[in-house]
Amino acid sequence: MVELTEYLDVAQVVLYVFWAFFAVLLFYLQAESRREGYPVESDETGDYDKDPWLYMPSPKTFKLPHGHGEVSVPNDVRDTRPIKAERPNEWFGGALVPTGDPLYDAIGPGAYAERADRPDLNAEGEPVIRPMSIATNFTIEERDPDPRGMTVTTADGETAGTITDIWIDTAELQIRYFEVDTGDGHKVLLPLGFAAMRKKKGDFYVHALLSDQIKHVPQIASKEQITLLEEEKICAFYGGGQLYATRERSEPII
């Protein structure tokens, strides 16, 4: 070993080995970054515009919990939903302009991913998010105000409804949604992050929507649980309202 090191620069060899390892690591990480949600396809032909063997990882199969089957990625599954917007300029990369009512067309901040249409489940296989009318073993801390019975006021200053129930995350032990009765026979969910409690007025203020818009919040199929897809649609609707609830919000400030 001593004789070998007399003819080799060990530090330089280690440096070359590190460079080689780092180069392989970079290609590996780049490939893994394209495993999901990064097809890198041409807008003109729809084909993948890179050499797959170099840039794309080999498919990997994941077993989903609670008997929901398997999923292999990358795959050929693509989002085929039509985009209700058009590019006003011919040059590639131009901004898309809505062709209809963007609040209801699920574009821009109102866009959502097509997640699984099933509820998020805990380790026991039961829905994580449940209304307190069903999860009766959960209560509001006695030192905190109970939101049930409080009114919901929207950005136009109008009363949009009354909170009738609270949907909680039984795993994280926190409120996720308020169930709001709009007074016309409909009940919608209001994400906690879009509601601000005003103690002086005793109500919850929702800046994202107007009173006539909150009635159109996407409905849920069950009164006892909410699916991942339904959560996406509901949160996206409120998110879209931040920009599209009124015409002025989408216009330049200056």
Number of C-alpha atoms within 10 A of each C-alpha: 5 6 7 9 9 9 8 10 11 12 9 10 11 11 12 12 12 12 12 11 11 12 11 11 12 11 15 15 12 14 17 16 14 16 19 11 10 11 18 14 12 11 10 6 8 10 11 12 12 13 8 11 9 11 18 21 19 15 12 11 11 11 11 10 12 12 8 9 9 10 13 14 16 19 13 8 7 8 8 6 7 7 13 15 17 12 14 10 10 7 8 8 8 11 12 15 14 17 12 10 13 22 25 17 18 19 20 18 18 23 20 19 11 13 13 12 12 14 18 15 15 14 10 8 12 13 19 20 26 22 23 19 13 13 15 9 7 13 10 13 8 7 6 7 11 13 19 14 15 18 21 27 23 22 16 14 13 13 18 25 24 22 24 16 20 25 26 20 17 18 12 10 11 13 19 19 23 23 19 25 21 20 11 8 7 13 23 21 24 23 18 17 12 17 19 14 15 11 9 6 10 14 20 22 22 25 18 21 28 20 19 13 17 23 21 14 20 18 17 18 10 8 11 15 19 23 19 15 17 22 21 18 22 21 22 23 30 26 22 22 23 19 20 23 22 16 8 10 12 11 10 6 6 3
